[in-house]
Amino acid sequence: MVKTRKAYVCESCGAHSVKWAGQCPECLSWNTLVETTVPQSSATAAAPAAESARLSVVGQEADHRYRSGFGEFDRVLGGGLVPGSVVLIGGDPGVGKSTLLQQVSAIMSGELDVCYASGEESLRQVAQRANRLQASESNMSLVADTSLDRIIALALAEKTDVLVIDSIQTMESSSSPSAPGSVSQLRDCVGKIVQFAKQNEISVFVIGHVTKEGTIAGPRLVEHMVDTVLYFENDPASRYSMIRSVKNRFGASGEMGVFAMTEEGFKEVKNPSAIFLSRDTLSGPGSVVSVAWEGSRPLLVEIQALVADGNSGYAKRLAQGVDQNRLALLLAVLLKHGDTELGADDVFVNVVGGLKINETAVDLPSVMAIVSSFRDRACRERLISFGELGLAGEVRPVRFGAERIAAAGKQGFATAIVPAANVPKKKSGSIDVIGVRSLAEALDAAF
């Protein structure tokens, strides 16, 4: 029998302690240390030797991937589902995590053995969703249980290729006495899942709830243990949902897939740029189109700005979709190098469609949209722009400049104002590329 010893684990940060205390010594949270048991290693017991394999043999099937039936979902996964990988999917309640994975499971069950394990719903409830998704004829197997040990045993007995666990917060392992959803229970369950997936070449989808901060409930250790971490990003007022990979060992991190929610489930959006552009307002004041780079592809987005007279005596600065602190920096650069005083005006910047842009390539179009709204004067027609702004007012180049310009040309844009270092040596289609080195040059070219 394996000897065990008692330890205490913080439910907030996952820190270990040899004795109980009212306050966690790491995160300083109160009353979060819970008792758990840890197996005690024996110095005399010899561990069995691990089995090795030749790389020349293993590498022959290294590129094999399962297709999910959704091109956008395969893109986020890095080109498909890798056998033996563990994918963690998080999102707000009701965002569609279970719906999407049930659709994927129904499609993949046509060629693979898929097991859908639900710890939150009964088999009848899962079947009702399948009827709504028109997937009731699927050949996947269903199980409603919260015991991870029994689910793993079932998956091995049925020789499952893909296992879906909905959700990890409801699962419990016999090796941990803690309650389901606790830090120690989550760590033990995810550890067993990873070991099970790697040893048996079984792909596992794990659904995880998120906290108020938008991260997977539990310690960040859970995200570090899995191969891929996906998050749902959506605006409650929008019918579109976006899935972004924040970690991927088999593809590009930061990749994004766009889906539309319908009565029959999710439908993939193969041309996301079309939903983020409002053709009726592209030529109005305060609107500039930019080209963001999401994962491995360009994405055309509309940057809108509104400058209004401040009546409260305290100027408001509000940014949605771009960094709030970055907006204050850009306004300071605009004051110094653009001869535009906005100290008493309210400034609002928004990325249409609820998209979040985390790169500095939207600096230049954001400033151009602000100046356009302030002057109440529209920029050139069919204009796109991208570029990073420095504190000295210089326009710095960004990565994949030629690819961004080519993507804008395919969408029918006629003029591109970009950093001078991003101007391609050869003309890209019919689009006229204007290279600028400073903010003043960019504003003169835009108007």
Buried (B, 14 or more C-beta within 10 A) or exposed (E): EEEEEEBBBBBBBBBBBEEEEEEBEEEEBEEBBBEBBBEEEEEEEEEEEEEEEEEEEEEEEEEEBBBBBBEBBBBBBBBBBBBBBBBBBBBBEEBBBBBBBBBBBBBBBEEBBBBBBBBBBEEEEBBEBBEBBEBEEBEBBBBBBBBBBEBBEBBEEBEBBBBBBBBBBBBBBEBBBBEBBBBBBBBBBBBBBBEBBBEBEBBBBBBBBBEEEEBBBBBEBBBEBBBBBBBBBBBEEBEBBBBBBBBBEBBBBBBBBBBBBEEEBBEBBEEBBEBBBBEEBBEBBBBBBBBBBBBBBBBBBBBBBBBEEBEEEEBEBEBBBBBEEBBEEBBEBBEEBBEBEBEEBBBBBBBBBBBBBEBBBBBBBBBBBBBBBBBEEBBBEBBBBBBBBBEEBBBBBBEBBBBBBBBBBEBEBBBBBBBBEBBBEEEBEEBBBBBBBBBBBBBEBBE
